Amino acid sequence: MADKTEEAGGVHFPFPFTPYAIQKDFMAALYQVLEAGKIGIFESPTGTGKSLSLICGALSWLRDFEQKKQEEEERLLEAGADPLNDGKGQAPCPPPSCQQSPGAAGEPDWVTQFVQKKEERDLVDRLKEGQVRRKKREERLRQIRHNASLKFAAKRMRQEDEETERLLRLSREMLAAGTGPEQLAWGEDELVLAEYESDEEKGSASGVDADEDDLEEEHVTKIYYCSRTHSQLAQFVHEVRKSPFGKDTRLVSLGSRQNLCVNEDVRKLGSVQLINDRCVELQRSKHGKKSVVEEEKPGRRRRLEPRATCPFYSHKQLQLLRDEVLLEVKDIEQLVALGKEARACPYYGSRFAIPAAQLVVLPYQILLHAAARQAAGIRLQGQVVVIDEAHNLIDTITGIHSVEVSGSQLCQAHSQLLQYMERYGKRLKAKNLMYIKQILYVLEKFVTVLGGNVKQSPNTQSLSQAGTELKTVSDFLFQSQIDNINLFKVKRYCEKSMVSRKLFGFTERYGAVLAPSREQPKLSGFQHFLQSLQPGVTAAPAAPAEEGEDRAPRPASPLMHIEGFLAALTTANQDGRVILSRQGSLSQSSLKFLLLNPAVHFAQVVKECRAVVLAGGTMQPVSDFREQLLACAGVEAERVVEFSCGHVIPADNILPLVICSGPSSQQLEFTYQKRELPRMMDETGRILCNLCNVVPGGVVCFFPSYAYQRQVHAHWDKSGLLARLAVRKKIFQEPQRVNQVEQVLLEYSRCIQHCGQAGGMVTGALMFSVVGGKMSEGINFSDNLGRCVVMVGMPFPSIRSAELQEKMAYLDQTLPRAPGQVPPGKALVENLCMKAVNQSIGRAIRHQKDFASIVLLDQRYARPPILAKLPAWIRDRVQVKATFGPAFAALRKFHREKSGSS
């Protein structure tokens, strides 16, 4: 379909088709937020074309911004072309009238004028330099685009390198086939050729630093678009490619080394931390001295093996890859394929492309973690950040800055480090020994505070005390008896010495010094995120015992995880807590750092950026974002703009119902005390039986937890209700294993399709799912897959959780309580519940012609404060039914009319 240009709010928005009215409103509001430098919270339900609205709205603003900036530069350059004075920078002689006239700051007027003119000249010079750089880049990309030989230069260079490598390999084989080196007479070794490197090779190694000036450019104004997973980012990139901006936008996709590395020797390390460390080590080798001869004693020299370097890190190849990246829109998979073909590192190639890029696409955890941001070369000053799928932003920031280490990891790290010190102690310098002993002491004290002993196996140690204890950071350090140790210096030593990397090499060479338990290794929040970015992986499930061990990535040194814990302790202030979890045996017990105030890490983002947009299909309730994130990050209320658009579906295509009582007049209130009562479970079953009689196709029923779903399923099986349900719908359950979700969904879909064609008693399928589970987010139950979504009870988080209790107490202490409002801690619990509900019930309506009913089974949903936290497009149409009869009649009428018309 031909591209169209739509006008909204006086701005022209190119669009691939005629947009909905709500899309025009969305783009106009987004444009204004970016222009005015505000913080925007945008809600656009799934199926309303949110991605395209973001792309066309944001890139239209960037187009106009660049045009205005260019016009302003040209105006200044024209003004600067006029000769300011003939002295070319020399101070003019002051006229008599100016000599005695002081300026505003006590300076004579002629001095003030001279300084002002010098600043103008400097500005003009900078603008000229920027213009030259821009024209140079545009010309370079234009040549590559229109010159096939240049476009495939990277491939040709790779073929030449492979030919050189083949000849070198033949030479080595010839040498190896000989009888071995002869013993040389004294002084004769000076006649032997040293290892040869051509000037070209030296330029790609030791000369990289100088050449990288060519790779680094000034950062242009750009948009950073962030989402949760690589699959969502790939979908967004695909939308950009289809949009009117697809051919002219310089887009860069960023990812972790684990996703972008093309060096198989590094990739096979598996662990995120090991890949990162090995990559950094190879770069240090490349940038460091490449001397192959070292003076040992006067008159004697010994040859050293050259340190390994990464063959994919070459200046010329990276420069070509950078230009290829900027030339046309590519997703992560295409970037990796291009890197392999060009034998150039996609991780560094994409990183060097950031300065000149207009749109940078990345997982938002990279942007929100300061260290990852710095490693990627991201500069936020004056830039625009768009965070999509931002409904769980607060939890994400909390998660990536929280770290957990197990008793087993602490004992393993202590045992490994102790044996390392015993083996190499005599070779180590005094300072190394001092720090290693400090680390050993800290590890021992961490184990002791859990109630264990480092000298015994953690798997066999039973703890006398069980339970959870929560401490402030200072109290924890005091109780652990390490408050006298400078953890800042210990952390810095770990970073600079790479002791955990050395320890990993030591254990690889000599085997495990302490057999790890079968438990899943605990990752820091950030490492867990990096692991989750693997394509097709949404979590890190525990591997079954019967599966082959070879496929699992090698675990990193446990000391690497402990370094993350130390880093958290040293960066925390009053916003951090340490949770001591004692679970029977030492190996199952753990220490966890908990971040209470995510705004600490978000503050720098909103402070540096020109504008920030938080977008999602379901952003309600937004009070969390305003109070916990933005207000605590120092954002004034006036800078925050909210935009929520309705759905594209007609008003009569959705029927949201709150049902307060069941067919036998049992009041529906699924509190923790009441929900397990047999009469409550029976009433829920009767409601579902009635629904399945009138709803065609698929019914999705969400339960508050896996445990409750299993309990209800077992009760219905015993009472015969399950058999009654199976008469009308084939029953499916959400699997607990991630790799089974796709198969279950496929069978569920086939069943509904078959029933729709065959007719008969069975009219579709019933899916039992769990709020916050694998099917409550990211899975579409469109059309016949989800004609009715049922929410059983209100999925409040466990109030018994020590983490939640501490978070509630923290908010009660730090946030002001508005008159007539619930305390901030209680509001948090309600908001967590309603966010989960909104995500689940939004699964059903996915496009303009879709229709579905939404049934909320709990009388508490009828309370005005709870109703207010539903998305506007549902809230405006919700009907509260005190008894079951009218609710059932409304459902039967709705589905009869909709099924007849469709």
N, C-alpha and C positions, 0 to 999 in steps of 0.2 A: 504494500500500500504506500502511496506517495506520502512524503513527509508534509505536514501541515504546520503553519505558523499561527499560533493562537495568541490573542492579546488579552491580558488580564492585569488590571491595575496599571494600565498604561505601558506595560512591558510586553515585548513580543517573545513568546516561548515556542521554539520549534518542537514539534511533537510528531511521532510516527503515524498517528491517526487522530481523529477528532476526539479530544479528551472529554471525560465527564465533567460536569460543572464543579464537582468537589475536587477534581484534580486541578482545575484552573485556580480555585480558591487556595488549595494547598501550595501550588507553585508561587502564587502572588504573595502569600504569607511568608513562605520560605525566603523569597527574594528580599522582602522587607527586613527580615531578621538578619540576614547576611549583610545587607547594606548598612543597617543601623548598628551592627556589632553587638547583637543581643544574644541571650541564651534561649533557645527555643525548645519547647517540649511538644512534639508533633505526634498525634495519634491518627492513624489511618488504617481501618480494619483490613484484614487480608481479603484480597479479591477486588480491592479498589485501585490497584495499580500504583501502590506506594513507591516502589523502586523507580519506575519511570518518572513519577512526579518529582522524586528527589534528584534524579539525574538531570532532567530537563530544567527544573527550577534552579538548581545549584550551578549548573554549567552555563545557563543563560546569564546568571549574575556574574560569573567569572569572565564570560565573554565581554560583557559591558564594562566590568571593572578594568580589564586589560586595555580595552579601547580608550576609556577615559584616561588611564594612566599614560598610555602612549601619546594621546593628544596633549596632555599636560607636559610631558617630557619634551615634545616637539616645540611647544610654546616657550618653555624655559630655554631650550637650545637656541631658538631664534633670538630670544632676548639676550642670551649670552654671547651670540655672535657679534653683537655691537661692541666696538672697543670701549672697555671701561675706562682705561687710561693708557697713555703711551708708555708708562713706566713699567708695565708688565709685572706687577706684583710689588714694585717698590713704593714705599710710602710717599705720597705727594707732599710737596712743601706746603705747610699750612698758610693759608692767606691770613693777612693781618686781622681780618674780622673774626676769624675762627680761633685765633691763638688764645684769647682770654675767655672764650665762651665754653663753660664746662657742660658736658653732656649729662644725661640722666644719672649715670653711675659715677659722676665726678670726673669723667674723662672729657677731654676737648672734643668738639663735634667732628673734627677732621679724623681723629683716631677711630671714633665710632663708625664713621663712613667707610674708612679703609677696611676695618674688620668685617663690616657687613659685605663689602664688595668682594673681599677675599673668600668669605663663605659662599657667596654666589658663584664665584669662579670654581671653587672646589666642587660644588654641586653640579655645575655644568660638566666638569671633567668626569665626575662619577657617572653622570647620565650618558656621556659619550662612550665611556668604557662599557657600560651595560648594553648600549645600543650595538656596539661592535660585537660583543659576545653573543647577543641575541641573533644578529644577522649571520654570524659565523655558524651558530648551531642550526639555524633554519636552512642555510645553504648546504651544510653537511648532510642533514636529513633529506633535503630535496635531491641531492646527488645520489644518495643511497636508494631512494625510492625510484628514481628514473634510470639508474645505471645497474644493470643486472650483474656486471662483473664486480662492482663494489658490494652489492647486496650479498653476494656469496663469497666475499673475501675471507670471512671467518672459516668457512668450510674449506677453502683452498689452503689456508694457513694450517688448518688441522691436518690435511693430507700431507703437506710438506713435513710437518712435525713427525707424523707417523713414519714417513720414509726415513727421516733422520734417525729415529729411534730404532728402526729395523736394521739400519747399517751399523749403529752402535752395538746392537745386540749380537750381530754377526762377528764384529770385532772382538767382543768379549768372549764369545764361544771359541774363536780361534786362539785367543790367549789361554783360555781354560784348557784347550786341547794340548797345550805345550807341556813341557816337563816341569814347569814351575820356575819361579825366579831364581837366578843364580845368586850366590853369596857375593856381595860387592866388596871390593877392597875399600880401605879407609879413604874417605873423600870422594869416592867414585859416585856416591849417591847424588852428588850435585850435578852429575851429567845426565841423570834420568829426568825425562820430562815430567813436570808436575801435571796434575789433572788439568785439562784444558777447558776453558770456557771462552767462547767467542765474545766479542764486544756486545753482540746482539743478545746473547744469553745473559751476560752480566747486567745488561739494561733491564732484562725481565726479572732479575733477582735483586741484587744489591742496589740497583738504580731505581727501583720502583717508587721509592719515596719522592724522588724528584719528578718522576713522570706522572705521579698521581695528581700533581697540580693541574694537569690537563683533564684528568677525570673529574676533579671537583669543580663545580660551578657555583655561582651565586644562586641561592634559593629564590625561585620566583614564587609569587602568591599562588597557593594551591589549595585543593580540598583533600583532606584525609577522610576517606570513607572506611568505617570500621564495622564489622559484623562479627558474629560469634564463631563460625566454623568456616573451613575452606570451601565446603560445598555451597554455603550461602554466598560466599564471596565470588565463587565461580559463576553462580547464577546471576549475580549483580553485573559481573564483567560481560556476561552474555547479553544482558539487557543494554549495557552501554554500547556494545558492538551493533545492536539492532537500532539504536536511537539515531536521530539526526546528527548527533555529535560523534558518532562512532569512528568516522574516518579522520577527523581533525583533532582529536583529543590525545594528548601525550599521557598515557596511563601506565602506571607501574604497579604490579602485584607483588606484595611482600609476604614473606613467610619465614619460618624458623630454619635453621641449618638442617634440622632433621627432615624437613620437607623439600629443601632446595639443593642439598649437597649431591653432587654427581661423582664424587670420588668414592669408588666402591670400597676401598680400604678403610675409609672413615665411616661410611654408611653402615658397614657390617658391625660396628661397635654397638649399634642398637640403642643404647641409652642416650637420652637427651644430653645429659651432663658430659658424658664421655665424648660425644660428637663435638660439642662446643669446645671442650678443652683441647681435643686433638687438633681441631681446626685452628684455634688460637696458637697452639704450639707450632704448627706448620708455618703460620704467618710469621711468628717470631724467628723461625729458622731462615725464612726467606729474607726478612729485613735485617737479620743479624749478620755478623761477620761470617764469611764463607772460607776462612783460612783453613788450609789443609795441613799446614805445618806449624807446630808449636814448639817454642823453645822450652826444653825441660831442664837441661843443665848446660853450662858453658861448653861449647864444642860438641854437644850432642843434640840431635833433633829427632823427633819421632813423627811419623805421618799419622794424621787423624782422619777417620772416615768423615766425609762431608755429611752434615746433618740433613735429614730428609726434608723435602719441601713439597708443596702441593703443585702438581703439574697443571692444575686448572686455574691457578692464580698467576696470570701473565698480563702485563700491562696492555699489550697490543690486543690480545683476545678480549680482555674486559672492556676496552674502549669500543671495539666492534660490537660486542654483545650489548653494551649500554645503548648504542645507537639503534640497534635492531629492536630493543625493548621499547624505545620511544617512538619508533617508526609506526607501529600499528598495535592495536589493543590485543593483549595476550593474558590468559589466565595462568595460574601456577603450573598446571600440567604442560602447557605449551612452552612456558619459560624453561622448565626442566628439560624438555625435549630439545629446545634450541641450545641450551647449555651443553648438553651431551654432544650435539652435532658440531658445535663450534669449539669444543674442548675448553670452555670458559665457565667459570663458577657463576651459577645463576644467583647465589646468595649475594655475592659482592657486586655482580653486574647490575642487579636490580637496585642495590643500595647506592651505587654510583649514579643511577638514573634518577634518583629522587630529586636533586636540586632543580633539574629542568622540567620535571613532570608537572602536569596540571592537576592530575587526579591520582592519588596514591590509595590503593586498596589493600587493607591489612586486617588481620584479626585484632579485635579491640583490646585484647589482653596485652599485645605488644605495645600498643600506644599508651596503655594505662600503667605499665611497669617502667619506672624511670630508667632502670639499667638496660632494659630491652630497647627502650626508645633511643637511648644514647648509642647502643651497639648498632642499631639500624641506621644511624645518622639522621634521625628525624629532628627537625627544628620547628617548634610550634609557634615561635614569635610572629604574630601578625597573620597567622594562617587560619583556615576554617576547618573545623572538625565536625563530621557527621557520624554519630554513633547510631547505627540501625539495630533493631532487635534489642533495644535498650531497657526492656522491662526488668531484666535481671542484672542491671548494671551494678547496683549496690552490692549484691551478693558476689558478683564477679570480682570487684575490687577487694572485697573482704577476703575472698578465697585465694587470690593470687598472692596476697601478702600474709597469709596464715601458713604456718609450717608445723608439721608434726613429725617427731622422731620416736621410734619404738625402743623399748628396753633392749631388744635384740640387736638393733643397729648400734646402740651405745656400746654394748659389750663387744660386738664384732670390731668396731672401730678401735676400741681400747686394746684388744688383743693383737690386732694387726699392727697398730702403731708401736706397741711395746716390742714386738718381735722385729719390726723394722729398725728400731733404735738399737736393739741388742746386736743386730747383724752389722749395721753401718755406723755404730756409735763412735768408733775410733777414727772414722773418716770425716765425721761431721765437725763443723766449726762450733765454737762455744755458744754462739748466739742461736744457731739451729737447735742445739741440744736444749738450751734454755726454753725455747718456745715449744718444742716437742714435749718436754716435761710439763709445761703449763697446760698444754692440750690434754695430756694424759690425766692430769689432776682434775681438770674440769669434767672430763668424761666420767671419771671415778665418782665425783661428787654428784653428777646428774643421776648416775645409777643408784647411789646411796639415798638420794632424796626420794626415789621411787620405792625404796625399801629393799634393794637388792645388793649384790656383791659382785664386783667385776671379775673376781677370781673364780667364780663358779659359772657353769653353763646357764644361760638365761632360760632355756627350755625346761630345765628341771627345778628352777627356783620358784617355790611358792611364797607368796607374800602374805604376811600376817594380817595386814590391813587391806581391805578392798574398798573401792569407792572413788569418787571424784572430788578433787580439791582445787580451788581456784585462787590464784595469787596475783597481786600486782607484780610487775617486773622487779622492782626493788626488793619486795618481800621474798620473792622467789630466789633472787641472787643471795640474799642474806641467809635464807634457810638452807640453801645449797652450800653455804660457806665459801663462796667464790667472789664475794663482794670486794675482796682485796686484790683481785686480778683485773688488769686493764683489758677488758674484752675487745675494745676497739683495736688495740695493738695486736691481739691474738687473731682477730678477724683479718686485719691487714696482712699479717704474716701468712695466713692461709691463702689469701688471694695472690700475693706476690711470689711466694715460694712454690705454689702449686703442689703443696705437700699431698693433697688427696690424690692427685694424678700420679705422683711417684708411688704412693701407697697402692694404688690400683695396679701399676706395673709390677710392683713387688709381689702382690698376691697372685697375679696372673702367672708369674714365673715359678713361684714356689707352692702354688695351690692355696686353697682356703685354709686359714689358720684356725677358723672356728666355723663349723658347719652352720649355715644359716637355717633358721626355722622355715617351715613350709608356708609361713604367712606371706601375704602380698606385701612387698616392700612399700613403706610409706613415702610418698613423694611430697615435696614442698608444693604449695599451691601453684606456683609458676611452672614447676617441672610437670605437674599433673596436667596443666593446660597444654604445654608443648606436646606431651604424649597424646593428648586428646585430639590434636590437630591432624593426626594421620587420617588420610582419606577413608571414609567409611567407619571411623571409630568415634563414638560419642562418649565413651567412658573407658576406664581401664579395669575390665572385669578380671576377677581372679581366674587364672588358667586352671582347668580341671587336671587332676593328678594323672589321669590316663593319657593326656595329650603329650606329644613329644616335647622334651625339654629343649631340643635344638632350636625350635622356632622362636622361643622366647628370647628377647634381647638380653645381653649380658648385663647384670645389675652393676650399677656404678659402685664405687667405693662408698661404704656407709658414711665415711667422714664427709663426703660431698653433701649429703643431706643435712648432716649436723652443722656444716658451715652455714647453710641457709637458716638454720635455727639461731645460730650465733648472730648472723646479720640482722635478723628480726629483733633480737634482744637489744642490739646496739642502736637500732634506728627508732625504737619505740620510746614514747614518753608516757604520759598518763593515759594515753588512748589504747594501750596494750595490756593484755592479761596472759598469764601462763596457766594452762589447765593440766594438773597432774592426775592422770587416769590410771588407777591401780586395778588390774583385772585378774586377780588370782595368781597368774604366773608372770614373771618379769618380762618374758618375750612378748606377751600380749599387752603389757602396760605401755604407757607412752607419755611424752611431754608435748604439749601443743601450744604454740603461740597463737593467740586470737587477737585480731585487730577489731577494735570497737568503733573506730571513727574512720570510715573510708574516705571522708572528705579531705583528710590530710593529704592523700595521694592525688585526689582529683583537683585540689586547689591550684596546683601549678599549671594544669591543663587550661582551666578557665581563666587564669591570670594572664597567661602568655598568648592565648588565641584571640584572634579578632572576633570570632563568633563560634558558638558550639550549638549543635542541634542534636537533641535526643529524640529518636524516632522509633516507633513500634506500632504493631497492629493493635496492641492492648497496653496502654500506658497507665490506665486507672488502677489504683488510686495514685494521683500525682503528688499528694502531700509528702510522701516519702522523699521524692526527688527534691522538692522545694526545701524541706526542713532538714533532712539528714545529710543531703549531698550538697545542695547549692548554698543554702544559708550558712551551713557550717564551713563551707569553702570560702566564705567572705563575699558571696555574690549578693548585690542589692536586689531587693524584691522588684524594683522597677526595671531591672535588666532582663527579667524572666518573662517570656511570652509563651502562652499556651495556645495550641491550635488543635481542635478535635473535629474531624469531619464525620458525617454520617456514612451509612453504607450505600452502595450503589443498588442494592436490591429494593424492590417496592416494599412499602410498609407492611403489606399483607402476606409477604413471603416468609415471615418469621412469627412464631408464636411462643414468647417466653412466659412461662407460668411459674408462680410460687405456690406450691401445694402445702397447706398447713395441717391437713389430717387425711387419713387413708380411708379405704372403703368401709372399714368397720368403726369409723370415727375415732381411731387411735391418733392422738396428737403426735405430730412428727417433730421431734426435737432430739437429734442424734448427739447428745452430749456424751462425754466419755463414760459417765455413769449409766446412762440409759440405753446406749446403742447396742450393747451386748445382750439386752433382755430378749428372750425368745419372741415375745409378742411384737417387739419392734422389728425384728428380722422377718417375722411372718407377714407383717403389714407391708413391708417393703416388697416382699415377694408377690403379694396380691396386687400391688400397684403395677409392678412390672408385667404381670400376667395380663392385666387389663390393657396396658399400653401396647403390648405385643399383638393383641387382637386387632388393633385399629391402625397401627403404624406399619406401612409397607417397607420393604428393604431392610436397611441396617439400623439397629439401635445400639448406641454406645452408652454404657452405664459406668460412671466413675465412682470409685470408693475412696475414702480418705487415706487408706493405707493397705499394703499388701497383707498384713496380718488380719485386718478386718475383712478384706475380700475373701481370704481363705476360710475364715470363721463362718461368714455368711454362706459361702458356697457349700461348706460341709453341713451346715444346719438345713439348708434347702434340699440337699441331697438326701438327708435322713428323713425329712418331713414329706418328701414327694413333690415339693414345689418345683424342683429342677426339672423333673419329668414333665410337669404341666407346661413349663416354659418351652421345653424342647418340642412340644407339639406344634408350636407356631414358628419358633426360631431355633436354628442350630446354634449351640452355645460355644463360644470361644473365650479363652482367658488370655490376658496379656502375659507373655512369658517373662521370666525374670532374667533370662540370658539375652544379651544384646543381639547375638548372632542369630537368634530364632525369631526376632520381630518381623523381619521381612517375609519369612515363610508363613507365619501365622496370618499376616495381613493379606498375603496372596491367596491363601485358602479361604479367608473371610470374604474377600472380594469375589472369588470364583463362586462361592456358595450363593451370594446375593444375586449374582448375574444368572446363575442356573435356575434359582427359584423364580426369578422374574420371568424367565422364558417358559419354564415347565408348568407353572401354576401348581395347584394342589394345596394341601394343608399348610406345609411349611412355606412361609412368605418371605423369608430372609434369614438374617443372622443377628445374634445378640453378643456383643463384645463386652466382657468385664474388664475394665481398665482401672488404673490407679492414678490419682491426682499427683502430679510431680513425677510420674513414671515415664516409661519410654514412649507412650502414646499420647501424652497430654501436651506435648510440644513438638512442633516440627512435622507432624503427620497430618495429612489432609483426609478428612472423612467427607469428601464432597459428594453431591448428588445422592444416589441410592446407598452409598456407604454409610451415611449418617443422616437419616431422616429425623431422628430424635436423639438428643443428648440428655441423659439423666444424671443429675448430681445428687448423690446420697449424702446428706449431712453437710456440715461445714468443715473443711480440712484444716483446722487450726494446727499449728506446729505444737510439738510436745512441750508443755509448760514445765515439765520436769527437767528439761535440758539445762545444764549449768550454763552453757553458752548463751542460751536465750534469756535466762534469768539475769545474767550479768549485763547483757545488751539492754534489756528493759530498764534495769537500775541505772545504767549509764545515761540513757536518753532522758529518764525522769530527772536526773541531776543536771543535765546540760541544756536541755531544750526548755524554753518557756512554755508554761501551760496556759492556753487561752481560756478565758472564762466560759463556762458551760461546755467545755470540750473534755473528752476522756484524757487521762494522763498519756504522755507520749509513749510510754512503755506498752500500755494496753492498745494504743492506736497501732503500734508496730505489729502486734500479734494479729489484729484485725486485717491490716493491710497485707501481711504475708498470706493470710488465708484467702483474701479476695483476689490477690494477684494470681494465685494458683487456680482459683475458680474461673477467672476471666480467660486464662490461657486454655483451660480445658474446654469450656463451652464455645470458644471461638473456633473449634476444630470443624464445625459443621457447615457454616456458610462460607463458601470459597469463591463464588463468582456471581455475576448479576442475575442469572436465571435460576440460581439454587434456591431451595426452600427447606426449612426444618423447624421442628419444635424444640424448645429448651425447657426442661422440667427441673426445677430446684426443689428438692424434697427436704424441707426443714422450715418450720414456722419463723425461725430467726431471720430468714432472708427477707421477711416482710417488714422488718424494722427500717425506718427511713435512713438512719446512718449507714446501714448495710446496702440498701438499694442504691444510695448515692455513689457507692463505689463500683457499681456495674458500669460497663462501657455505655456511653450515651445512646448509641444506636440500639442497644438492648433495653436500657433503662426506660427509654421513652415509650416502649411498646409492651412493657411487662404487665401482666395481670396477676393480682393476688387472689387466690381462691381459698376461702376458709374451710370449705368442705370438698370432698372428692368428686361428688356427682357433677356439679357445674364444670369442674376442671376436665373431667373425662368427656363430657358433652362437647366442650370447646375443642378438645384434641381430635375427637372423631370427626367433627364438622370440618376442621382445618385440613386434615389429611384426605378426607373424601373429596373436598373441592380441589385441592392441589393435585392429587393423583389423577382426578378426572380431567383437569385442564392440561396436564402434562402428557 
